[in-house]
Amino acid sequence: MTIRPIRFFHRGQIVEVDDAAPTRSVLDWLREDARCTGTKEGCNEGDCGACTVVLGTLAAPGETNAIRGLKLETVNACLQFMPTLDGKALFTVEDLKAMTPDAALHPVQQAMVECHGSQCGFCTPGFVMSLWAGYERHRACGSTPTRRALADDLSGNLCRCTGYRPILDAGQRMFELPAVALDTTPVVAALKTIASGDTFQYGDRFFAPRTLEDLAALRLAVPDARLLAGATDIGLWVNKQFRDLGEILYLGGVAELRTIEERDGSLRIGAGASLEDAWRVLVQRWPSLTDVWLRFASPPVRHAGTMGGNLANGSPIGDSAPILMALDAQIELRRGHHIRCMPLPDFYVDYMKNRLEPGEFVKAIVVPLASAERQVRGYKISKRFDCDISAICAGFAIELDGEVVRSVHLAFGGMAAIVKRAAHAEAALLGQPWNEASLRAAQAALAQDFKPLTDLRASAEHRMRVAANLLRRFWLETRLHDPLPAEALNVFASLAHEAA
């Protein structure tokens, strides 16, 4: 274990920081210490995107979307703690000028000017950084993004004055201007210089193991330490609730926790795999989950947050759990050298309470690769289409034997104190024909499964009505006779069809 300053690459050089509190945000450090005030503070909770920055890490062999040895991802600076920068590169809007010393503006910025994509300008640096990350990624693979893909890249950035049309225009225009590429060679060299295989300790409260064995040992040694992954939720405890986190055990440096592999007929997703990487792999196998993936928070949140953290947090409105329950996933836990598995529904005890024992942590999520006959759907209902918290999130899976329901999984978030399966509704369907009579029986049985609350996101009555309607939509999409066509299922497909 090595006690030392935080080391990262910023503004063309390696920076060392040894005087920041372990929960000091990257946003505060940028604005108050580094005087890089282009990065703005808006909501301070990861919703508005005004503080969007880009983190660079060394690309692993075969890494998708790697850019000349570097992986670039947008994150919200307000939710990142300073010690989590160790070993990474930090890019802000100030860096774009350094890339174009002989020109007034970087192509991304020039396109924003030409297309009138900025009015008050407060949100503009965040938009520029999201656009720049996409600019580098698409240019590296020789592609030009569609307008829909640009909108997805920008779904974590809010603009309340210009509107998105001219910003999307700028996203297309930037590829038409003379190209400017990031020189990744000095960045990669610097990151290799500061890379370390030893457990990193910052001060007396922040520990960042590099191996799974070191993590297991430290978890036993400091069982009361706060486990930290992406900080997309824990960051709010500091920013909004002003909580003292005590000792922190950071999981982001353990490469073994980020692995995703297919083994023994199952898909194994390491608990430290980012939400973006985990959802991408799920969607490769179940394309019907694409809409849930793209509507899960925003790219900056999905890049930082982890699927294991989303499950361990145990929020009743966490969007991963309903989908994974529908897929019959198990959760793998480790304490020291002991490993145990349990079905994901059994992991949750009560509101924000789970079955983790002292010294134990989530190691992986195990998803059985279902037979080709299983049909899977995920639905997210929220007030705002992009980057919003669910009122209801549902994950459904069904397998038919002819016209009879052989197996069925119906999981809901937002309907109870925990995410759980609708046991009575499932029982009403199992062994029955997949027809409207069985559907109505399952809809009626939901009242035995859930007694939802009324809150700011939805009333109890609305939640029950929507849950029943989602079951009907699932039936309409998967019934054997005359299922709904694809263009009737996706709002974007519908809009494209109407435009044609």
N, C-alpha and C positions, 0 to 999 in steps of 0.2 A: 504494500500500500504506500502510495507516494502523496505526501502533502505538498501542494504547490499552488501557484496562481492559475487562474483560468487562462488558457492560451487559445487564440483563434486568429483567423486571417481577416483583416478589415482594412479597407482603403489602401491596398497594395502592400501591406506588411503584416507581420505577425504581431499581435497585440497581447500584452499580459495585463491582467486585472487581478489585484489581490485585496482590494478594499471595498468590494461590493458585498452587500448582504446576500446570503444564498437565495433569497426570494426576491431580489431586486429584478425588475423586469428589464428585458432588452430595450423596450421602448423608453423607459425612464433613463437608462444609461445612455442611449443614443442622444436624447434631447438635452439632458442635464450635464452629462460628463463629456461625451464626445462632441457635443454641440452640432450634431447632425440633425438639424431641426426640420429637414424635409419630411421626415416621417412624422405623421400627425397622431395625436390622441383624440379619438372620437368617443366611442362607447366604452372603451377599456374593458370589454368583455368578449371580444372576438367576433362581433356581429357585423360591424360597419365596414371593415377593411381599410380604414384610413391609415392604419399602422402597418400595412402589409410590407414585409421585407422578403428577401430570398436567401435561403440557406444553401450552401454548397457542401457536399460531402464526397469523399472518395467513392467512386462507383465500384461496386463489386463486380467480379467477372460475370459477363453475361447480363449485366444490369440493363433493364429496359429503360428507354428514355435517357440513357447516359449521353453526356455531351463532352466528347473528347476527354474521357476519364473522370468527369465530374457529374454528379447528380444535383440538379437545381430544383428546389421546391419552395413555393410560397408558404409563409407562416404568418401568424399574427404576432407582432413583436410585443404586444401587451400581455400575452399569455406565456411567453417564454422567459424562464428564469436564467440569469446570467451564467451560472455554472454549466447549464446545458449546452452552451456554445462551445465548450471545450473540444478542440480538434476539428472544428468546422470553419467554414468561410461565411462571412456575413456581408451581404450586398444590400445597399440602400439606394435611394434615388440619386444621391450624390455621386455614386460610382458610374452612372451612365455618362456623365460629362467626361470622366477620365478615359472612357472608351473611345471618345470622339474628340481628340485634342484639336483637330484642324477644322472642326465643324461646330456650328452654334448649338445644335441639338442632336441627340441620338434619334435614329429613325422612329422609334416609338414615340418620343416626345414631339418630333416634327409632325408626325401624323396626327397627333392630338391637336396641335395648333392648326394645321390645314383643314381639319374636319370640324373645327369648333367644338371639340370634346370637353372643354373646360370652361366653366363660368366662375363660380366663387373660388374654385381651385383647391378647396380644403381636401376633398377626396382624391384629387388628381394624382398625387404621388403614389397612393395605394393602387390605383388603376394602372399607372405606368409600370409598377413593379410586377403586377400580375400579367400585364401584356408583355413585358420584357421576358419573363420566364417562358411564356408561350412562344415568343419570337425565337428565342434560342433553341427551344425544344423542337419546334417545327422546322426551322432552318437546318438543324442537325440531321433530321431524317428526310430532308428534301421535300417536305409537304407544305401545302398551304391550307390552313384550317377553314372549315366552313363557318358561316355566320353562327350556326347553332353551337359549334364547338367553341367559338369565341365566347358566346354567352355562358356556356358552362364554365369556362376558365374564369370568368368574371362574376360568377354567382356569389362569391364572398365579398364583393365590393358594392356598396350602396352609393347611388348618386341621386340627389333630390332636386337638382336644379337643371342640369343640361338634359337629362334623360339619356337612355341607352343608345338610341339610334346613332347619334354622331360618334359615340365612343366605339360602337361596333364598326362604324365606317372607318374609324382610325385603326382598329384592329386589322382591317383588310388593307388599308392604305399602307401600313408600315412595311408590308412585304413588297410593295412596289417601289420603294425608295432605295437608294444605294445601300447595299448591305454593310452592316457593321457587326462583327462577331467578337464575343468575349475571348480573350487570349487565356485559355485555361492552363497553359504550361506553368507559369509561375504560381498559380493557385494550387495546382496539384502538387508541385514540388514543395510548397510551404506546408501543405497538409500532411505530406509524408514525413516532413521534418518533425512536426509536433505530434505525430501519431504515437500512441503508447499502449502497450498491452497490459500495463499494471493498473490495479484499482486506483482510481483518482479520488483523492480526498481534498475537499476545499474547506478550509477552516476546521471547526470541530463538529459540524452538523451535516455536511453534505458528503455522501459516499456514492461513487459511481464505479461499480465493478465492471470488468470487461469480459468475464467468462461466467457461464452458468454455475460452475462449481463455486466460484467466489461469491456469486449472488446468494446461493443457498447457504453458504457459511455465514455471510454477513446478516442474512435474514434471521438466522438462529441467534446470532450474537446480539442483534438489536431488534428484537421482535416488535417493539413498539414504534419503530421508525416508520415514517410515512412513505409508502411506495409511490414513486413518481414516474410517469411515462411521458405522455405528451403535454400534460398540464392544461389541457383544454377545459377541464373542469376544476382541478385543484387551483389553477391560476385565478379563478374567480373567488375562491375562498380567501385569497390574499387581497385581490383588488377590491372586492365588494364587501367582504365580511371582516377583513383586517385580522384574519386568524394567524396565529403563530403555528407553523407546521412542525416545530421541534426538529428532531433528526430526520433527514431525508435520505432515502435509498433510491437512487436514480437507476432506472432500468434501460435507458436509451443506449448505453454503451455495450450491451450484451448482444453480440451479433447472432448468437444461437437462438435468442428469443425472437429474432426477426425472420427466421427461415419459414418458408412455405413449401411443403413437399407432398407428393402423393405416395402413400405407403400402405401396404396391406389392405387395399380396397377402400382407403379413407384419405381424405384431404386433411393434412395436419397444418394448422395455421398457428405459428408461434405467437405467444401472447404479446410480444413486442412488435409484431408486424403492424405497419401503419394501417389505418382504416382504408386508405387509398389502395394500397397493395393488396390487402385482404379482400376488399370488395371487387377489385379487378379480377382476381382469380375466381371468386364465386360466380361472377357474371360470365366468365369464360365457359363455365360448366352449366350455368342456368341463366341464359340470356334474358329470360323474363324478369330478372331482378334488376335490370339496367336502370329503370326509373328510380328505384329506391336508392341505388348507389349514387346517382347523380344528384339526388335531392337530400342525401345524408349530409347535413350541415353545409360545408363549403370546402373548396379545395384546400385553403390554408388550414382548416380544422382537420380535414382528413389526412393531410400530410403529416401533421404533428401528432394527432391522437392515434391511439392503438385500439385494435379490436378487443384485446385482453383487458385493457383499461375500461373500455365501454361496458364490458360484461361485469368486471369486478366492482365497478362503481355501483351497479345495481339500480340505476334510476328506472322507475316504472315507465318512463318515456324514452329510454334508450332504444334506438332503432335497430341495433344489431340483434338483440335477444329474440324478438319475435320471429325474425327470419331464420335464425339458427335453430330455434326450437322447431320450426316447421321442417327443417332439414334433419331433425333428429340428432342434433349435435350433442357431443359430450364435452365436458370441461375437464382438463387434466391439471391436477394440483400437485405441488411438490413441497415437501418439508424435509430439509436435509437431503438424505439419499432416498427417502421414501416417496413414492409416487402413487397417487390414487386418481381414479376417474369416476365421474358420476354424470348422469343425464343432466343437461343444463337446467331443466325445470326444477330439479331437486336442489340446485345450488342456492336458490333464493328462499329465505325464511320469512322475512317481513320487510317492510319499507326500509330500503337501504341497508338491509342485514343479510349476510350470506353465511355459508358454512366454512369459510376459511378459519383454520386454527392458528393460534399464535405461532409465528415462525414459518407460516406457509404462504405460498404465492401461486398465482395462476401461471402455468407453464405453457399450455397450448389449448387450442380448440380443435376437436376431432370431428370432422363431418364425413359421415359415410357417403360414398359415391352412389347415389340412388340409382335404381334401375331406370331404363329408358321410359318405362310406362308412367313414372311418377311425374305429375304436373305440379309445378311450383309457381306461386305468385307472391308478390309483396306489394303492399299498398301503404302509402303515407298520406295522412290527412292533416293539413295545417292551414293556418290563415294565410300565410304567404307561401308561394310555390317554392321558391328557393330559400335556402339558408334560414329555416325556421324550425322551431320545436314542434314536435308532433302533438296533435290532440289525440290521435289514434294512429298506431302503426300495427299492421297486421301481416302475418306470414302464414300462408296456407300451402299445404301439399296434399295431394290425393293420388291414389293408385287404384285403378279399376280392374276388375276381372270381368270382362265383357261389359255389362251395364251395372254391375254390382260393385259397391265401394269395398275394396279389399283392405285399404289402410287410409287413414286421414289424420292430419295434424292441423289444428287451427289454433294459432297463438296470437295473443293480442297484447300490445302495450298501450298504456293510457287508460285502461279500463279497471285497474285495481291498484293496490299498493305495490304490487310486483308485476312483472311480466309473467303471464302464465297461459297455459293451454286451456281451451274451452272444453272441459271433459264431458259435460252433458251434451253439448252440441255435437261433439265427435261421436258419442254413443248413439245419438239419434241418426247418424249417417252410416255407421259401420254395419256392413252386411246388407244394406238397403240399396235399392236401385238409385242411381244418380239422376233423380228426376225432381220436378218441382214440388211434389208432395213431401219428399224427404228434405228438400231444401227448407220448406216452411216449418217442418218439425225442428230442424236444427236452429232456425232463426228464433223460434219460440223458446228453445232450450237455453238460449243465451241469457235469459233472465235468471236462470238457476246458477249460471257460471259467474255472473258479474253484478255488482251493485256500484256502478261508477259514481264518482264525485262530480260536483259542479265546481268549476274554477274559471280563471280568466280565459282559458283556451276554449272551453266548451261546457255546455250544461250536461248533466247526467242524461237527460232525455235525448239530447242531440247525439251523445256518444252511443247510446243503445240503438238509436235509429240508424246511425252510420254503420255500426258494427253489423247489423242485420243486412243493410244494403250492400256492404262489402261481400258478405257471403253470397248474395244474389249475383253480384258482378262476377264472383269467382265461378259460380255455376254457369252463367252465361258464356264465360270464356272457355270453359272446359267440358261442357256437355257434349255428348257424343253426336247429337243431331243439331246441325245448324249453329255451331259456335260462332261467336262474334268475330268478324274479320279484324285483321291487325289494325287497319286504319281507324277502327272504332274504339280501340283500346288506349291509344297514346295521343295525348293532346297535341304533340308536335306533328305526329303523322296526320292527325285530323286537319291541322292548319295547312300542312303542305298539300294535302288532298284538295282542300278548298281553294288554295292559291292556284293550283293547276287547273 
